[in-house]
Amino acid sequence: MGASHVEILARQGATVVFGDVDVDAGRDAEDRLRDNGLDVRFQRLDVASSQDWTDVVHVVREAGGLHVLINNAGVVDTRGAEDTGEGDWARVIDVNQKGVYLALRTLVPVIRDSGGGSIVNVSSVYGLVGAVGYIAYTASKGAVTLMTKSAAATYGPDGIRVNSIHPGAIQTPMLEHELAGLPAGARDGFLEATPLRRFGDPAEVSACVLFLASDESSFVTGAELVVDGGLIAAR
Ligand SMILES: NC(=O)c1ccc[n+]([C@@H]2O[C@H](COP(=O)([O-])OP(=O)(O)OC[C@H]3O[C@@H](n4cnc5c(N)ncnc54)[C@H](O)[C@@H]3O)[C@@H](O)[C@H]2O)c1
């Protein structure tokens, strides 16, 4: 989904700096988008590393400032507490939760210096409702939901809006990885539980990210935007 978000923002004319631990995939995306005339820059980034975020600060300051921050990187784990080791727990919390904290800590000052802007944190429907299993994932995504509201309250006076996005089942490599960790029939189960009876396309989430990033949502902050084909409305 991150590549799709990068593309939609760059197509609006933004200079987009994006990061990932997967350097090959990042460079491939950078080449493809630049070939399409878009102004994008890939930077290796482990969102759980404070040193990596410090490096990002230099890159975005060189790029002329920062008005939009999308915290999208994430990992999923479908297991419940009894099957989740402490190392697995720490990995999910480090990437999904600590990653957002480090992003705020290092980049809010740059956004403030740039005159304000918009932050979009990618949570999940599992940051709003529980699920069978998913103990570390729901812990991390529930945290992102409330960290978003605290950040909205804290940085609103600086002209910085902060909102969260809550995707349901979106067709990406993560969804395939997730389904592989669930019992047979989970795919059909998700589809039956989704009123629109299909998985979402990454571009459908990117359109919502663009709305929250743009001035079209200028009086929206601390809000939860659910993009799930009705999945949790029907629960
Ligand atoms: N796909 C879904 O159905 C779904 C549903 C709800 C929420 N989400 C959330 O949407 C976001 C994007 O998910 P996706 O489906 O595109 O997943 P994905 O697994 O397809 O992509 C996630 C990306 O994050 C990168 N990443 C992992 N750990 C990282 C780290 N420490 N630092 C930097 N990058 C790292 C991976 O290399 C990968 O490129 C995640 O936060 C995920 O939790 C996805």
The ligand as a Gaussian input file, in Angstrom:
#p B3LYP/6-31G(d) Opt

LIG

0 1
 N       -3.458000      -5.288000       3.813000
 C       -4.396000      -5.204000       4.717000
 O       -5.435000      -5.888000       4.598000
 C       -4.287000      -4.248000       5.879000
 C       -5.399000      -4.086000       6.720000
 C       -5.323000      -3.206000       7.794000
 C       -4.183000      -2.455000       8.016000
 N       -3.119000      -2.620000       7.186000
 C       -1.927000      -1.810000       7.476000
 O       -1.558000      -1.093000       6.317000
 C       -0.139000      -0.870000       6.322000
 C        0.449000      -1.364000       5.008000
 O        0.176000      -2.741000       4.907000
 P        0.364000      -3.582000       3.570000
 O       -0.840000      -4.430000       3.435000
 O        0.801000      -2.714000       2.444000
 O        1.562000      -4.513000       4.058000
 P        2.792000      -5.151000       3.227000
 O        3.345000      -6.237000       4.106000
 O        2.338000      -5.503000       1.877000
 O        3.797000      -3.941000       3.197000
 C        4.364000      -3.456000       4.402000
 C        5.679000      -2.800000       4.093000
 O        6.256000      -2.388000       5.340000
 C        7.641000      -2.673000       5.249000
 N        8.209000      -2.786000       6.591000
 C        8.078000      -3.811000       7.478000
 N        8.789000      -3.572000       8.575000
 C        9.385000      -2.362000       8.399000
 C       10.241000      -1.569000       9.188000
 N       10.675000      -1.970000      10.401000
 N       10.646000      -0.372000       8.699000
 C       10.250000       0.035000       7.477000
 N        9.451000      -0.681000       6.671000
 C        9.014000      -1.867000       7.142000
 C        7.728000      -3.965000       4.465000
 O        9.031000      -4.183000       3.941000
 C        6.676000      -3.726000       3.400000
 O        7.201000      -3.087000       2.264000
 C        0.390000      -1.620000       7.565000
 O        0.558000      -0.719000       8.627000
 C       -0.710000      -2.611000       7.865000
 O       -0.732000      -3.000000       9.218000
 C       -3.141000      -3.494000       6.137000

